[in-house]
Structure formats: structure tokens, C-alpha cells
């Protein structure tokens, strides 16, 4: 293997390790977020509130799209990602209502 190929292989391993760490951060962050939304879902169920809050959801999507733009992340991707999370949260909240 040439020196350039060895350096490239080492850099690839380093970057993949970085990606693995970021993936772990994402998973643990999502777990914490869902713990918080479970508390909200139970509170809504106990107080006969609807599982969905369309106004807040729309505001959150706009806010996260702005954050995505600031972070140089595609705002449409951020919107799709948040919509997926919101749909899961609402599904969980609906379970509490039963």
C-alpha cells in the first residue's frame, strides 16, 4: 500500500469512528426527547387534552428549519425528519388516551 493509500485508509477509519460517535449521540438524544414527550403525553391524557397540537408542531417545524439553515443542513430534510418524529410522538400520545 502506498503512503497516500495508507493515509486515506487511516482517515477513512477516523471519519467512520466520528460518524459512529455522532450516530450514538443521535440515538441517545432521541431517547431523551421521547422520555420528555412521554411525560407530555401522560399529562395530556390525564387532563383530557388532544394528543396533537398542530400550531405548536408547525412552529417547531419552522424553528428547526431555521436552525437547519444556520447549521448548513437541508431545511427540507430537517422538516421531513421532524415530521417523522412528531408522527411517532402523536402515535404514542394517542396510546395514552386509550
Biopython code that builds the backbone (N, CA, C, O; Angstrom):
import numpy as np
from Bio.PDB.StructureBuilder import StructureBuilder

atoms = [
    (1, "UNK", "N", (0.855, -1.179, 0.000)),
    (1, "UNK", "CA", (0.000, 0.000, 0.000)),
    (1, "UNK", "C", (0.899, 1.241, 0.000)),
    (1, "UNK", "O", (1.886, 1.297, 0.734)),
    (2, "UNK", "N", (0.557, 2.222, -0.818)),
    (2, "UNK", "CA", (1.347, 3.449, -0.878)),
    (2, "UNK", "C", (1.074, 4.293, 0.354)),
    (2, "UNK", "O", (0.097, 4.076, 1.071)),
    (3, "UNK", "N", (1.956, 5.263, 0.587)),
    (3, "UNK", "CA", (1.773, 6.165, 1.727)),
    (3, "UNK", "C", (0.441, 6.917, 1.622)),
    (3, "UNK", "O", (-0.251, 7.110, 2.622)),
    (4, "UNK", "N", (0.097, 7.331, 0.419)),
    (4, "UNK", "CA", (-1.163, 8.054, 0.210)),
    (4, "UNK", "C", (-2.353, 7.147, 0.507)),
    (4, "UNK", "O", (-3.321, 7.575, 1.135)),
    (5, "UNK", "N", (-2.283, 5.915, 0.064)),
    (5, "UNK", "CA", (-3.380, 4.973, 0.314)),
    (5, "UNK", "C", (-3.484, 4.653, 1.805)),
    (5, "UNK", "O", (-4.587, 4.516, 2.334)),
    (6, "UNK", "N", (-2.353, 4.536, 2.477)),
    (6, "UNK", "CA", (-2.358, 4.281, 3.922)),
    (6, "UNK", "C", (-2.969, 5.463, 4.665)),
    (6, "UNK", "O", (-3.776, 5.276, 5.576)),
    (7, "UNK", "N", (-2.588, 6.674, 4.281)),
    (7, "UNK", "CA", (-3.161, 7.878, 4.912)),
    (7, "UNK", "C", (-4.665, 7.948, 4.658)),
    (7, "UNK", "O", (-5.436, 8.292, 5.553)),
    (8, "UNK", "N", (-5.074, 7.623, 3.440)),
    (8, "UNK", "CA", (-6.503, 7.644, 3.102)),
    (8, "UNK", "C", (-7.257, 6.598, 3.920)),
    (8, "UNK", "O", (-8.349, 6.872, 4.417)),
    (9, "UNK", "N", (-6.688, 5.416, 4.061)),
    (9, "UNK", "CA", (-7.331, 4.354, 4.850)),
    (9, "UNK", "C", (-7.441, 4.767, 6.310)),
    (9, "UNK", "O", (-8.470, 4.535, 6.945)),
    (10, "UNK", "N", (-6.391, 5.375, 6.846)),
    (10, "UNK", "CA", (-6.417, 5.840, 8.238)),
    (10, "UNK", "C", (-7.459, 6.937, 8.431)),
    (10, "UNK", "O", (-8.184, 6.944, 9.427)),
    (11, "UNK", "N", (-7.531, 7.849, 7.491)),
    (11, "UNK", "CA", (-8.514, 8.936, 7.557)),
    (11, "UNK", "C", (-9.929, 8.389, 7.459)),
    (11, "UNK", "O", (-10.833, 8.867, 8.143)),
    (12, "UNK", "N", (-10.121, 7.395, 6.616)),
    (12, "UNK", "CA", (-11.429, 6.764, 6.477)),
    (12, "UNK", "C", (-11.857, 6.125, 7.797)),
    (12, "UNK", "O", (-13.000, 6.290, 8.222)),
    (13, "UNK", "N", (-10.963, 5.409, 8.436)),
    (13, "UNK", "CA", (-11.255, 4.796, 9.737)),
    (13, "UNK", "C", (-11.592, 5.869, 10.767)),
    (13, "UNK", "O", (-12.536, 5.718, 11.542)),
    (14, "UNK", "N", (-10.820, 6.947, 10.771)),
    (14, "UNK", "CA", (-11.063, 8.049, 11.710)),
    (14, "UNK", "C", (-12.435, 8.677, 11.487)),
    (14, "UNK", "O", (-13.178, 8.904, 12.441)),
    (15, "UNK", "N", (-12.769, 8.954, 10.243)),
    (15, "UNK", "CA", (-14.055, 9.583, 9.933)),
    (15, "UNK", "C", (-15.230, 8.652, 10.248)),
    (15, "UNK", "O", (-16.274, 9.102, 10.720)),
    (16, "UNK", "N", (-15.056, 7.366, 9.988)),
    (16, "UNK", "CA", (-16.113, 6.413, 10.328)),
    (16, "UNK", "C", (-16.308, 6.329, 11.835)),
    (16, "UNK", "O", (-17.438, 6.191, 12.304)),
    (17, "UNK", "N", (-15.238, 6.407, 12.590)),
    (17, "UNK", "CA", (-15.358, 6.437, 14.050)),
    (17, "UNK", "C", (-16.121, 7.672, 14.508)),
    (17, "UNK", "O", (-16.950, 7.603, 15.415)),
    (18, "UNK", "N", (-15.835, 8.791, 13.878)),
    (18, "UNK", "CA", (-16.547, 10.037, 14.189)),
    (18, "UNK", "C", (-18.035, 9.896, 13.876)),
    (18, "UNK", "O", (-18.882, 10.312, 14.666)),
    (19, "UNK", "N", (-18.347, 9.312, 12.732)),
    (19, "UNK", "CA", (-19.748, 9.081, 12.346)),
    (19, "UNK", "C", (-20.428, 8.163, 13.352)),
    (19, "UNK", "O", (-21.568, 8.410, 13.745)),
    (20, "UNK", "N", (-19.738, 7.106, 13.771)),
    (20, "UNK", "CA", (-20.304, 6.183, 14.761)),
    (20, "UNK", "C", (-20.630, 6.907, 16.061)),
    (20, "UNK", "O", (-21.676, 6.668, 16.665)),
    (21, "UNK", "N", (-19.729, 7.795, 16.493)),
    (21, "UNK", "CA", (-19.979, 8.573, 17.720)),
    (21, "UNK", "C", (-21.183, 9.489, 17.552)),
    (21, "UNK", "O", (-22.010, 9.607, 18.456)),
    (22, "UNK", "N", (-21.280, 10.130, 16.408)),
    (22, "UNK", "CA", (-22.427, 11.011, 16.148)),
    (22, "UNK", "C", (-23.732, 10.225, 16.102)),
    (22, "UNK", "O", (-24.756, 10.697, 16.596)),
    (23, "UNK", "N", (-23.707, 9.034, 15.515)),
    (23, "UNK", "CA", (-24.904, 8.185, 15.499)),
    (23, "UNK", "C", (-25.338, 7.838, 16.921)),
    (23, "UNK", "O", (-26.530, 7.844, 17.227)),
    (24, "UNK", "N", (-24.384, 7.538, 17.781)),
    (24, "UNK", "CA", (-24.713, 7.234, 19.182)),
    (24, "UNK", "C", (-25.333, 8.457, 19.858)),
    (24, "UNK", "O", (-26.300, 8.329, 20.609)),
    (25, "UNK", "N", (-24.784, 9.625, 19.593)),
    (25, "UNK", "CA", (-25.341, 10.861, 20.160)),
    (25, "UNK", "C", (-26.781, 11.047, 19.695)),
    (25, "UNK", "O", (-27.652, 11.393, 20.492)),
    (26, "UNK", "N", (-27.034, 10.816, 18.401)),
    (26, "UNK", "CA", (-28.393, 10.950, 17.869)),
    (26, "UNK", "C", (-29.356, 10.007, 18.586)),
    (26, "UNK", "O", (-30.448, 10.420, 18.977)),
    (27, "UNK", "N", (-28.969, 8.760, 18.759)),
    (27, "UNK", "CA", (-29.843, 7.774, 19.387)),
    (27, "UNK", "C", (-30.134, 8.152, 20.833)),
    (27, "UNK", "O", (-31.287, 8.122, 21.263)),
    (28, "UNK", "N", (-29.104, 8.505, 21.579)),
    (28, "UNK", "CA", (-29.324, 8.872, 22.984)),
    (28, "UNK", "C", (-30.118, 10.168, 23.110)),
    (28, "UNK", "O", (-30.916, 10.319, 24.035)),
    (29, "UNK", "N", (-29.904, 11.103, 22.185)),
    (29, "UNK", "CA", (-30.672, 12.348, 22.193)),
    (29, "UNK", "C", (-32.134, 12.078, 21.872)),
    (29, "UNK", "O", (-33.025, 12.641, 22.508)),
    (30, "UNK", "N", (-32.383, 11.223, 20.893)),
    (30, "UNK", "CA", (-33.769, 10.860, 20.579)),
    (30, "UNK", "C", (-34.430, 10.153, 21.754)),
    (30, "UNK", "O", (-35.605, 10.389, 22.038)),
    (31, "UNK", "N", (-33.692, 9.295, 22.437)),
    (31, "UNK", "CA", (-34.247, 8.608, 23.607)),
    (31, "UNK", "C", (-34.644, 9.614, 24.682)),
    (31, "UNK", "O", (-35.709, 9.483, 25.287)),
    (32, "UNK", "N", (-33.811, 10.604, 24.924)),
    (32, "UNK", "CA", (-34.138, 11.645, 25.909)),
    (32, "UNK", "C", (-35.346, 12.453, 25.459)),
    (32, "UNK", "O", (-36.204, 12.795, 26.273)),
    (33, "UNK", "N", (-35.416, 12.755, 24.186)),
    (33, "UNK", "CA", (-36.560, 13.517, 23.668)),
    (33, "UNK", "C", (-37.848, 12.732, 23.860)),
    (33, "UNK", "O", (-38.861, 13.295, 24.275)),
    (34, "UNK", "N", (-37.820, 11.443, 23.565)),
    (34, "UNK", "CA", (-39.024, 10.635, 23.721)),
    (34, "UNK", "C", (-39.409, 10.462, 25.187)),
    (34, "UNK", "O", (-40.594, 10.333, 25.496)),
    (35, "UNK", "N", (-38.435, 10.458, 26.094)),
    (35, "UNK", "CA", (-38.774, 10.432, 27.523)),
    (35, "UNK", "C", (-39.558, 11.693, 27.894)),
    (35, "UNK", "O", (-40.544, 11.629, 28.629)),
    (36, "UNK", "N", (-39.111, 12.830, 27.381)),
    (36, "UNK", "CA", (-39.801, 14.095, 27.663)),
    (36, "UNK", "C", (-41.190, 14.102, 27.049)),
    (36, "UNK", "O", (-42.141, 14.565, 27.680)),
    (37, "UNK", "N", (-41.325, 13.594, 25.824)),
    (37, "UNK", "CA", (-42.645, 13.609, 25.189)),
    (37, "UNK", "C", (-43.584, 12.587, 25.836)),
    (37, "UNK", "O", (-44.803, 12.749, 25.776)),
    (38, "UNK", "N", (-43.032, 11.542, 26.449)),
    (38, "UNK", "CA", (-43.884, 10.604, 27.196)),
    (38, "UNK", "C", (-44.536, 11.326, 28.375)),
    (38, "UNK", "O", (-45.717, 11.129, 28.660)),
    (39, "UNK", "N", (-43.763, 12.154, 29.047)),
    (39, "UNK", "CA", (-44.308, 12.927, 30.164)),
    (39, "UNK", "C", (-45.410, 13.844, 29.670)),
    (39, "UNK", "O", (-46.458, 13.955, 30.306)),
    (40, "UNK", "N", (-45.183, 14.504, 28.537)),
    (40, "UNK", "CA", (-46.192, 15.390, 27.952)),
    (40, "UNK", "C", (-47.437, 14.585, 27.574)),
    (40, "UNK", "O", (-48.558, 15.020, 27.838)),
    (41, "UNK", "N", (-47.249, 13.432, 26.966)),
    (41, "UNK", "CA", (-48.382, 12.595, 26.555)),
    (41, "UNK", "C", (-49.231, 12.158, 27.735)),
    (41, "UNK", "O", (-50.460, 12.166, 27.662)),
    (42, "UNK", "N", (-48.576, 11.777, 28.817)),
    (42, "UNK", "CA", (-49.315, 11.369, 30.018)),
    (42, "UNK", "C", (-50.069, 12.557, 30.612)),
    (42, "UNK", "O", (-51.211, 12.417, 31.050)),
    (43, "UNK", "N", (-49.431, 13.717, 30.625)),
    (43, "UNK", "CA", (-50.082, 14.927, 31.127)),
    (43, "UNK", "C", (-51.305, 15.270, 30.284)),
    (43, "UNK", "O", (-52.352, 15.630, 30.823)),
    (44, "UNK", "N", (-51.176, 15.161, 28.976)),
    (44, "UNK", "CA", (-52.313, 15.427, 28.084)),
    (44, "UNK", "C", (-53.447, 14.439, 28.352)),
    (44, "UNK", "O", (-54.612, 14.829, 28.426)),
    (45, "UNK", "N", (-53.103, 13.170, 28.494)),
    (45, "UNK", "CA", (-54.126, 12.148, 28.729)),
    (45, "UNK", "C", (-54.841, 12.379, 30.056)),
    (45, "UNK", "O", (-56.062, 12.251, 30.140)),
    (46, "UNK", "N", (-54.081, 12.716, 31.084)),
    (46, "UNK", "CA", (-54.666, 12.943, 32.410)),
    (46, "UNK", "C", (-55.581, 14.156, 32.444)),
    (46, "UNK", "O", (-56.483, 14.238, 33.279)),
    (47, "UNK", "N", (-55.348, 15.103, 31.532)),
    (47, "UNK", "CA", (-56.122, 16.342, 31.519)),
    (47, "UNK", "C", (-57.032, 16.454, 30.306)),
    (47, "UNK", "O", (-57.512, 17.537, 29.970)),
    (48, "UNK", "N", (-57.262, 15.322, 29.656)),
    (48, "UNK", "CA", (-58.169, 15.241, 28.511)),
    (48, "UNK", "C", (-57.842, 16.269, 27.424)),
    (48, "UNK", "O", (-58.730, 16.914, 26.867)),
    (49, "UNK", "N", (-56.543, 16.401, 27.138)),
    (49, "UNK", "CA", (-56.089, 17.291, 26.081)),
    (49, "UNK", "C", (-55.813, 16.464, 24.823)),
    (49, "UNK", "O", (-55.469, 15.286, 24.923)),
    (50, "UNK", "N", (-55.957, 17.059, 23.660)),
    (50, "UNK", "CA", (-55.735, 16.293, 22.422)),
    (50, "UNK", "C", (-54.270, 15.861, 22.299)),
    (50, "UNK", "O", (-53.371, 16.561, 22.765)),
    (51, "UNK", "N", (-54.039, 14.715, 21.677)),
    (51, "UNK", "CA", (-52.669, 14.224, 21.541)),
    (51, "UNK", "C", (-51.805, 15.058, 20.594)),
    (51, "UNK", "O", (-50.577, 14.990, 20.644)),
    (52, "UNK", "N", (-52.441, 15.831, 19.745)),
    (52, "UNK", "CA", (-51.720, 16.637, 18.767)),
    (52, "UNK", "C", (-51.961, 18.120, 19.023)),
    (52, "UNK", "O", (-53.042, 18.517, 19.459)),
    (53, "UNK", "N", (-50.947, 18.932, 18.749)),
    (53, "UNK", "CA", (-51.054, 20.391, 18.859)),
    (53, "UNK", "C", (-50.513, 20.984, 17.554)),
    (53, "UNK", "O", (-49.347, 21.374, 17.479)),
    (54, "UNK", "N", (-51.375, 21.049, 16.516)),
    (54, "UNK", "CA", (-50.907, 21.461, 15.191)),
    (54, "UNK", "C", (-50.192, 22.812, 15.156)),
    (54, "UNK", "O", (-49.248, 22.986, 14.386)),
    (55, "UNK", "N", (-50.626, 23.767, 15.975)),
    (55, "UNK", "CA", (-49.982, 25.084, 15.971)),
    (55, "UNK", "C", (-48.543, 24.972, 16.475)),
    (55, "UNK", "O", (-47.619, 25.518, 15.870)),
    (56, "UNK", "N", (-48.363, 24.257, 17.594)),
    (56, "UNK", "CA", (-47.003, 24.076, 18.122)),
    (56, "UNK", "C", (-46.142, 23.292, 17.129)),
    (56, "UNK", "O", (-44.979, 23.627, 16.906)),
    (57, "UNK", "N", (-46.717, 22.260, 16.545)),
    (57, "UNK", "CA", (-45.958, 21.439, 15.602)),
    (57, "UNK", "C", (-45.483, 22.281, 14.420)),
    (57, "UNK", "O", (-44.333, 22.162, 13.998)),
    (58, "UNK", "N", (-46.355, 23.127, 13.885)),
    (58, "UNK", "CA", (-45.976, 23.992, 12.764)),
    (58, "UNK", "C", (-44.877, 24.969, 13.182)),
    (58, "UNK", "O", (-43.933, 25.209, 12.429)),
    (59, "UNK", "N", (-45.004, 25.531, 14.388)),
    (59, "UNK", "CA", (-43.972, 26.450, 14.883)),
    (59, "UNK", "C", (-42.634, 25.730, 15.068)),
    (59, "UNK", "O", (-41.578, 26.279, 14.752)),
    (60, "UNK", "N", (-42.688, 24.512, 15.577)),
    (60, "UNK", "CA", (-41.455, 23.741, 15.777)),
    (60, "UNK", "C", (-40.784, 23.432, 14.440)),
    (60, "UNK", "O", (-39.561, 23.508, 14.320)),
    (61, "UNK", "N", (-41.578, 23.089, 13.453)),
    (61, "UNK", "CA", (-41.009, 22.791, 12.136)),
    (61, "UNK", "C", (-40.326, 24.030, 11.573)),
    (61, "UNK", "O", (-39.212, 23.936, 11.056)),
    (62, "UNK", "N", (-40.967, 25.179, 11.663)),
    (62, "UNK", "CA", (-40.358, 26.419, 11.175)),
    (62, "UNK", "C", (-39.078, 26.729, 11.934)),
    (62, "UNK", "O", (-38.069, 27.105, 11.336)),
    (63, "UNK", "N", (-39.121, 26.571, 13.264)),
    (63, "UNK", "CA", (-37.948, 26.851, 14.094)),
    (63, "UNK", "C", (-36.782, 25.933, 13.718)),
    (63, "UNK", "O", (-35.645, 26.386, 13.581)),
    (64, "UNK", "N", (-37.071, 24.651, 13.554)),
    (64, "UNK", "CA", (-35.997, 23.717, 13.230)),
    (64, "UNK", "C", (-35.497, 23.888, 11.796)),
    (64, "UNK", "O", (-34.335, 23.603, 11.508)),
    (65, "UNK", "N", (-36.352, 24.342, 10.913)),
    (65, "UNK", "CA", (-35.875, 24.649, 9.557)),
    (65, "UNK", "C", (-34.889, 25.821, 9.602)),
    (65, "UNK", "O", (-33.887, 25.818, 8.887)),
    (66, "UNK", "N", (-35.177, 26.824, 10.444)),
    (66, "UNK", "CA", (-34.236, 27.948, 10.589)),
    (66, "UNK", "C", (-32.917, 27.462, 11.183)),
    (66, "UNK", "O", (-31.842, 27.851, 10.727)),
    (67, "UNK", "N", (-33.005, 26.602, 12.211)),
    (67, "UNK", "CA", (-31.786, 26.052, 12.803)),
    (67, "UNK", "C", (-30.998, 25.249, 11.767)),
    (67, "UNK", "O", (-29.771, 25.323, 11.713)),
    (68, "UNK", "N", (-31.710, 24.489, 10.954)),
    (68, "UNK", "CA", (-31.050, 23.695, 9.915)),
    (68, "UNK", "C", (-30.311, 24.608, 8.937)),
    (68, "UNK", "O", (-29.174, 24.332, 8.556)),
    (69, "UNK", "N", (-30.965, 25.691, 8.538)),
    (69, "UNK", "CA", (-30.302, 26.639, 7.634)),
    (69, "UNK", "C", (-29.042, 27.194, 8.272)),
    (69, "UNK", "O", (-28.005, 27.293, 7.617)),
    (70, "UNK", "N", (-29.123, 27.559, 9.557)),
    (70, "UNK", "CA", (-27.951, 28.081, 10.274)),
    (70, "UNK", "C", (-26.829, 27.052, 10.347)),
    (70, "UNK", "O", (-25.650, 27.407, 10.353)),
    (71, "UNK", "N", (-27.203, 25.775, 10.402)),
    (71, "UNK", "CA", (-26.215, 24.693, 10.510)),
    (71, "UNK", "C", (-25.790, 24.144, 9.152)),
    (71, "UNK", "O", (-25.054, 23.160, 9.081)),
    (72, "UNK", "N", (-26.250, 24.775, 8.078)),
    (72, "UNK", "CA", (-25.961, 24.307, 6.713)),
    (72, "UNK", "C", (-26.476, 22.893, 6.470)),
    (72, "UNK", "O", (-25.830, 22.086, 5.801)),
    (73, "UNK", "N", (-27.643, 22.614, 7.022)),
    (73, "UNK", "CA", (-28.331, 21.348, 6.787)),
    (73, "UNK", "C", (-29.569, 21.657, 5.953)),
    (73, "UNK", "O", (-30.223, 22.678, 6.162)),
    (74, "UNK", "N", (-29.882, 20.797, 5.032)),
    (74, "UNK", "CA", (-31.039, 20.996, 4.165)),
    (74, "UNK", "C", (-32.299, 21.156, 5.020)),
    (74, "UNK", "O", (-32.675, 20.220, 5.726)),
    (75, "UNK", "N", (-32.960, 22.319, 4.974)),
    (75, "UNK", "CA", (-34.158, 22.534, 5.788)),
    (75, "UNK", "C", (-35.303, 21.583, 5.454)),
    (75, "UNK", "O", (-36.121, 21.269, 6.318)),
    (76, "UNK", "N", (-35.366, 21.126, 4.212)),
    (76, "UNK", "CA", (-36.407, 20.155, 3.845)),
    (76, "UNK", "C", (-36.152, 18.815, 4.515)),
    (76, "UNK", "O", (-37.091, 18.135, 4.930)),
    (77, "UNK", "N", (-34.889, 18.436, 4.621)),
    (77, "UNK", "CA", (-34.554, 17.217, 5.349)),
    (77, "UNK", "C", (-34.957, 17.365, 6.806)),
    (77, "UNK", "O", (-35.547, 16.453, 7.385)),
    (78, "UNK", "N", (-34.640, 18.509, 7.402)),
    (78, "UNK", "CA", (-35.000, 18.754, 8.804)),
    (78, "UNK", "C", (-36.515, 18.664, 8.987)),
    (78, "UNK", "O", (-36.996, 18.100, 9.970)),
    (79, "UNK", "N", (-37.254, 19.217, 8.042)),
    (79, "UNK", "CA", (-38.718, 19.171, 8.103)),
    (79, "UNK", "C", (-39.222, 17.733, 8.045)),
    (79, "UNK", "O", (-40.078, 17.341, 8.839)),
    (80, "UNK", "N", (-38.695, 16.948, 7.112)),
    (80, "UNK", "CA", (-39.100, 15.544, 6.989)),
    (80, "UNK", "C", (-38.758, 14.766, 8.256)),
    (80, "UNK", "O", (-39.557, 13.964, 8.741)),
    (81, "UNK", "N", (-37.583, 15.007, 8.775)),
    (81, "UNK", "CA", (-37.126, 14.311, 9.984)),
    (81, "UNK", "C", (-38.029, 14.659, 11.164)),
    (81, "UNK", "O", (-38.459, 13.773, 11.903)),
    (82, "UNK", "N", (-38.315, 15.944, 11.341)),
    (82, "UNK", "CA", (-39.167, 16.357, 12.451)),
    (82, "UNK", "C", (-40.592, 15.855, 12.267)),
    (82, "UNK", "O", (-41.229, 15.446, 13.239)),
    (83, "UNK", "N", (-41.103, 15.877, 11.046)),
    (83, "UNK", "CA", (-42.450, 15.337, 10.813)),
    (83, "UNK", "C", (-42.536, 13.868, 11.200)),
    (83, "UNK", "O", (-43.537, 13.425, 11.762)),
    (84, "UNK", "N", (-41.479, 13.113, 10.897)),
    (84, "UNK", "CA", (-41.450, 11.708, 11.301)),
    (84, "UNK", "C", (-41.477, 11.585, 12.820)),
    (84, "UNK", "O", (-42.228, 10.778, 13.366)),
    (85, "UNK", "N", (-40.668, 12.376, 13.497)),
    (85, "UNK", "CA", (-40.625, 12.334, 14.962)),
    (85, "UNK", "C", (-41.986, 12.733, 15.535)),
    (85, "UNK", "O", (-42.498, 12.071, 16.438)),
    (86, "UNK", "N", (-42.564, 13.802, 15.017)),
    (86, "UNK", "CA", (-43.864, 14.268, 15.509)),
    (86, "UNK", "C", (-44.925, 13.192, 15.323)),
    (86, "UNK", "O", (-45.746, 12.972, 16.214)),
    (87, "UNK", "N", (-44.916, 12.522, 14.181)),
    (87, "UNK", "CA", (-45.925, 11.480, 13.961)),
    (87, "UNK", "C", (-45.762, 10.343, 14.963)),
    (87, "UNK", "O", (-46.757, 9.774, 15.411)),
    (88, "UNK", "N", (-44.536, 10.006, 15.320)),
    (88, "UNK", "CA", (-44.300, 8.973, 16.335)),
    (88, "UNK", "C", (-44.764, 9.439, 17.712)),
    (88, "UNK", "O", (-45.368, 8.670, 18.460)),
    (89, "UNK", "N", (-44.487, 10.675, 18.040)),
    (89, "UNK", "CA", (-44.908, 11.230, 19.332)),
    (89, "UNK", "C", (-46.436, 11.212, 19.426)),
    (89, "UNK", "O", (-46.990, 10.790, 20.441)),
    (90, "UNK", "N", (-47.110, 11.663, 18.383)),
    (90, "UNK", "CA", (-48.579, 11.684, 18.383)),
    (90, "UNK", "C", (-49.123, 10.262, 18.529)),
    (90, "UNK", "O", (-50.090, 10.034, 19.255)),
    (91, "UNK", "N", (-48.502, 9.319, 17.842)),
    (91, "UNK", "CA", (-48.935, 7.919, 17.959)),
    (91, "UNK", "C", (-48.825, 7.444, 19.410)),
    (91, "UNK", "O", (-49.720, 6.770, 19.922)),
    (92, "UNK", "N", (-47.724, 7.803, 20.061)),
    (92, "UNK", "CA", (-47.557, 7.441, 21.475)),
    (92, "UNK", "C", (-48.600, 8.144, 22.344)),
    (92, "UNK", "O", (-49.177, 7.538, 23.247)),
    (93, "UNK", "N", (-48.834, 9.414, 22.066)),
    (93, "UNK", "CA", (-49.828, 10.165, 22.849)),
    (93, "UNK", "C", (-51.215, 9.574, 22.686)),
    (93, "UNK", "O", (-51.990, 9.523, 23.641)),
    (94, "UNK", "N", (-51.527, 9.129, 21.484)),
    (94, "UNK", "CA", (-52.838, 8.503, 21.262)),
    (94, "UNK", "C", (-52.973, 7.224, 22.077)),
    (94, "UNK", "O", (-54.069, 6.892, 22.530)),
    (95, "UNK", "N", (-51.882, 6.510, 22.266)),
    (95, "UNK", "CA", (-51.916, 5.289, 23.089)),
    (95, "UNK", "C", (-52.257, 5.631, 24.533)),
    (95, "UNK", "O", (-52.973, 4.878, 25.193)),
    (96, "UNK", "N", (-51.763, 6.735, 25.021)),
    (96, "UNK", "CA", (-52.065, 7.151, 26.398)),
    (96, "UNK", "C", (-53.535, 7.506, 26.565)),
    (96, "UNK", "O", (-54.092, 7.393, 27.657)),
    (97, "UNK", "N", (-54.162, 7.939, 25.464)),
    (97, "UNK", "CA", (-55.565, 8.360, 25.516)),
    (97, "UNK", "C", (-56.513, 7.181, 25.650)),
    (97, "UNK", "O", (-57.674, 7.353, 26.023)),
    (98, "UNK", "N", (-56.021, 5.975, 25.346)),
    (98, "UNK", "CA", (-56.904, 4.792, 25.357)),
    (98, "UNK", "C", (-57.171, 4.293, 26.750)),
    (98, "UNK", "O", (-57.892, 3.311, 26.927)),
]
sb = StructureBuilder()
sb.init_structure("model")
sb.init_model(0)
sb.init_chain("A")
sb.init_seg("    ")
for serial, (resi, resn, name, xyz) in enumerate(atoms, 1):
    if name == "N":
        sb.init_residue(resn, " ", resi, " ")
    sb.init_atom(name, np.array(xyz, "f"), 0.0, 1.0, " ", f" {name:<3s}", serial, name[0])
structure = sb.get_structure()
